[in-house]
Amino acid sequence: MTDSFDKTQTGWEGSSQRVLGISHNGVGLGHVMRVSGLLRTLALGPRGADVLQATSSDVLSISLAAGVPAVRLGSFEDTAFVGEEIPANIRKISSHLNALELYRRTNRAVIQVLMDEFRPNVVVVDAFPGGPLESLEAIDMRRTLSVLIEAAFTHEDFVREMAHYSDRFDERLIAWPQELSGHYPGRPSSEATWTGFVTYGGAERLTRQQAREFLGLYSGAKYCLLNIGSTQGSVAHENLRDIFAACDALGFIPVVAEAPLWNRRSPDQYIDTGASELRLRSLNLGRLMPAFDLIISTIGRNSFVECVRANVPLVWIDKARFSKTRHSDQTGLARVATDLQLGLVQTVGSNWHSSISTAVEMAPTSQELLAIFRYDGNQSVRSLLEGLA
């Protein structure tokens, strides 16, 4: 499977379905990657949709690498915090209210141009409170089928905000399987259509042997993938040193997954631990994960799905616990992982040697649960959209 598609094979010049995907960039890269992956699936589908992505992410190369044309929306930081640190205290934002309104107006103007020039008959929005959702309020979308893909938020403020926007869309999809809904506090409305997980690479993955051969790994060696990518700067130096020391003591060769072209505010987030580890950079990391004997990962939504799909021992890092910042999706997913025994959630101050040993000895994920995670949400959404438009 290639990383891009041939426009001449997808009806690019005259497709009956034109899809505009809109994503807001959150703390990490999850939103832009999910929408890129979904648009790629639509373009490669039987109807060969024409696709375009509008995103506030700095990393347009993620979309372009998937063969998806992309347009950069503004982000709040662009207008409100140029040359400044983002205020840690919410009260400080009051001085930036004029800049916030400028941000909204700018994005409304950009999206309106895309609506007029690209003329989509489907607009897919990856749910995130505020951002482009606010910009869409001023745009006449009666000419299009508007589709909101909701995540399952744990923070009650997010749930309330999403309820405000949800009624404005023709269709609401939940990229979270119904079988798992009881394990995630603050889950979205049951009135929406459940689709399964949407990810950058869909359900594509290599077998363990294929992945190890692709990466050139030694057949008799044990490898640990450290998947903290774009958030590496939030994990303290001493934790990384302890991880590498534990891997060495337990006979694992560490492989660090590097962030794919992370944003301009943090051009170098890699921490010198003094260890000699391998480096891996891949946008579609999920398909390579079966190559590893252990994965240590932050527990954002994309990483959570891709790591569980790999069906190898897992140790999770809840970034909120380690960096003392609010990442509600990671805290909620840590609860899910604990409830369903999908790996071990590391606690601050715990011994890494002991945690890794425990994770390796845990019972494997049941085939029923594994089938839920491996269900291809990308294809599910594609089939649904092709039936609607």
Summary of the structure (lengths in Angstrom):
residues: 389
radius of gyration: 20.8
end to end distance: 27.0
largest distance: 61.5
contacts: 1266
relative contact order: 0.13
helix: 44%
strand: 15%
